[in-house]
Amino acid sequence: MPSTPSRPVTVITGASAGIGRAAAVELAPRAEIVLVGRDPERLDDALAAVVAAGGHDAAAYRCDFADLAAVRDLAAVLHATYERVDVLACNAGVLVPKATTTTDGFELTVQVNHLAGFLLANLLRDRLTGGRVITTSSGAHIGGRIEPGAFGTPAKYRRWKAYADSKQANILFTREAARRWGPEVLTAAFHPGAVRSRFGDDNPFFRLAKRLPGFVSPETGAKTLVWLATAAPGDFTSGGYYVRGKRHAPSAAASDDEVAHELWESGAKAVGLR
Ligand SMILES: NC(=O)c1ccc[n+]([C@@H]2O[C@H](COP(=O)([O-])OP(=O)(O)OC[C@H]3O[C@@H](n4cnc5c(N)ncnc54)[C@H](OP(=O)(O)O)[C@@H]3O)[C@@H](O)[C@H]2O)c1
């Protein structure tokens, strides 16, 4: 039988490091934290930090989003374990240095950053009634021009283009989910700022850039996520994009409702929801 915890069930993907881990630790005294991560050691370490911060009932699940069968298994376990999910934070994300195609046949960046979270949210939809889906996007979305349905690896792969497209997809997903699932499920996307995390560590320029003063700690980067996870429903606009706790207009390409609709339909077909 699924359980009905008294505290809000808060599932955070990408919780084994960086922004997701910082948000999980910050929310630990107030929520039943469910960490999702890929690396077993980092995940164990994050779970210990959450427990130490007051999250005595926290749980951790390992899942590699490069494999959609693993995402389906994760959704089945969460579905069986929790009667409701109050917050689903789709936060896992990567910048992929080289063109990589997953076993599902999709380009790795779009699969990890968009399709996996899209699938997980859809599979947990009935558990999310009365809850919210918060997605970690990025200011980098402004360079995105995603083509709905074109989820394969292009002949000419460019890592930042793939990343920007996936972050644009995060905002389009958020808008379309608000339209389809509102008001039962609230949604929001946000930019965490430039964060000194493990993100982009395999890129020497990004590693250097992280020493610059404009970069903030994962704890600071997690603030908008924590706020969106705990704010009263009327305090933010469902479907909106947030930066430092304030609503921002995303790029025109990330505000295109027709593209949002097509992205949803093509994504659903691609991941086997249709
Ligand atoms: N850092 C920035 O400046 C910045 C700026 C804007 C937006 N963001 C976004 O913020 C989010 C969190 O990034 P971060 O800065 O906290 O980076 P991070 O420290 O590298 O954390 C990334 C998280 O995503 C997980 N992840 C990566 N690949 C995965 C996969 N194949 N399957 C499942 N989980 C996977 C990682 O899991 P493991 O650790 O277990 O491998 C980790 O928990 C990302 O969506 C990123 O795009 C970051």
PDBQT file of the ligand as one rigid body, heavy atoms in Angstrom, charges set to zero:
ROOT
HETATM    1  N1  LIG A 301      25.617  25.200 -12.606  1.00  0.00    +0.000 N 
HETATM    2  C1  LIG A 301      25.101  26.213 -13.320  1.00  0.00    +0.000 C 
HETATM    3  O1  LIG A 301      25.733  27.265 -13.503  1.00  0.00    +0.000 OA
HETATM    4  C2  LIG A 301      23.716  26.078 -13.887  1.00  0.00    +0.000 A 
HETATM    5  C3  LIG A 301      23.141  27.208 -14.516  1.00  0.00    +0.000 A 
HETATM    6  C4  LIG A 301      21.860  27.101 -15.040  1.00  0.00    +0.000 A 
HETATM    7  C5  LIG A 301      21.159  25.916 -14.927  1.00  0.00    +0.000 A 
HETATM    8  N2  LIG A 301      21.742  24.830 -14.317  1.00  0.00    +0.000 N 
HETATM    9  C6  LIG A 301      20.956  23.580 -14.230  1.00  0.00    +0.000 C 
HETATM   10  O2  LIG A 301      20.869  23.192 -12.878  1.00  0.00    +0.000 OA
HETATM   11  C7  LIG A 301      20.611  21.781 -12.811  1.00  0.00    +0.000 C 
HETATM   12  C8  LIG A 301      21.509  21.147 -11.752  1.00  0.00    +0.000 C 
HETATM   13  O3  LIG A 301      22.856  21.332 -12.136  1.00  0.00    +0.000 OA
HETATM   14  P1  LIG A 301      24.042  21.580 -11.091  1.00  0.00    +0.000 P 
HETATM   15  O4  LIG A 301      24.631  22.890 -11.415  1.00  0.00    +0.000 OA
HETATM   16  O5  LIG A 301      23.590  21.303  -9.720  1.00  0.00    +0.000 OA
HETATM   17  O6  LIG A 301      25.079  20.479 -11.624  1.00  0.00    +0.000 OA
HETATM   18  P2  LIG A 301      25.708  19.170 -10.944  1.00  0.00    +0.000 P 
HETATM   19  O7  LIG A 301      26.330  19.511  -9.652  1.00  0.00    +0.000 OA
HETATM   20  O8  LIG A 301      26.548  18.588 -12.012  1.00  0.00    +0.000 OA
HETATM   21  O9  LIG A 301      24.446  18.241 -10.667  1.00  0.00    +0.000 OA
HETATM   22  C9  LIG A 301      23.768  17.622 -11.733  1.00  0.00    +0.000 C 
HETATM   23  C10 LIG A 301      22.840  16.580 -11.205  1.00  0.00    +0.000 C 
HETATM   24  O10 LIG A 301      22.209  15.930 -12.329  1.00  0.00    +0.000 OA
HETATM   25  C11 LIG A 301      22.435  14.527 -12.219  1.00  0.00    +0.000 C 
HETATM   26  N3  LIG A 301      22.578  13.853 -13.514  1.00  0.00    +0.000 N 
HETATM   27  C12 LIG A 301      23.479  14.122 -14.490  1.00  0.00    +0.000 A 
HETATM   28  N4  LIG A 301      23.370  13.205 -15.470  1.00  0.00    +0.000 NA
HETATM   29  C13 LIG A 301      22.398  12.338 -15.101  1.00  0.00    +0.000 A 
HETATM   30  C14 LIG A 301      21.857  11.168 -15.667  1.00  0.00    +0.000 A 
HETATM   31  N5  LIG A 301      22.306  10.660 -16.833  1.00  0.00    +0.000 N 
HETATM   32  N6  LIG A 301      20.860  10.529 -15.008  1.00  0.00    +0.000 NA
HETATM   33  C15 LIG A 301      20.410  10.998 -13.822  1.00  0.00    +0.000 A 
HETATM   34  N7  LIG A 301      20.905  12.080 -13.212  1.00  0.00    +0.000 NA
HETATM   35  C16 LIG A 301      21.891  12.749 -13.851  1.00  0.00    +0.000 A 
HETATM   36  C17 LIG A 301      23.724  14.380 -11.444  1.00  0.00    +0.000 C 
HETATM   37  O11 LIG A 301      23.764  13.071 -10.899  1.00  0.00    +0.000 OA
HETATM   38  P3  LIG A 301      25.158  12.370 -10.400  1.00  0.00    +0.000 P 
HETATM   39  O12 LIG A 301      25.859  13.407  -9.577  1.00  0.00    +0.000 OA
HETATM   40  O13 LIG A 301      24.624  11.252  -9.543  1.00  0.00    +0.000 OA
HETATM   41  O14 LIG A 301      25.899  11.956 -11.593  1.00  0.00    +0.000 OA
HETATM   42  C18 LIG A 301      23.580  15.499 -10.421  1.00  0.00    +0.000 C 
HETATM   43  O15 LIG A 301      22.809  15.072  -9.330  1.00  0.00    +0.000 OA
HETATM   44  C19 LIG A 301      20.841  21.236 -14.213  1.00  0.00    +0.000 C 
HETATM   45  O16 LIG A 301      19.577  21.017 -14.821  1.00  0.00    +0.000 OA
HETATM   46  C20 LIG A 301      21.571  22.370 -14.926  1.00  0.00    +0.000 C 
HETATM   47  O17 LIG A 301      21.303  22.381 -16.307  1.00  0.00    +0.000 OA
HETATM   48  C21 LIG A 301      23.002  24.891 -13.788  1.00  0.00    +0.000 A 
ENDROOT
TORSDOF 0
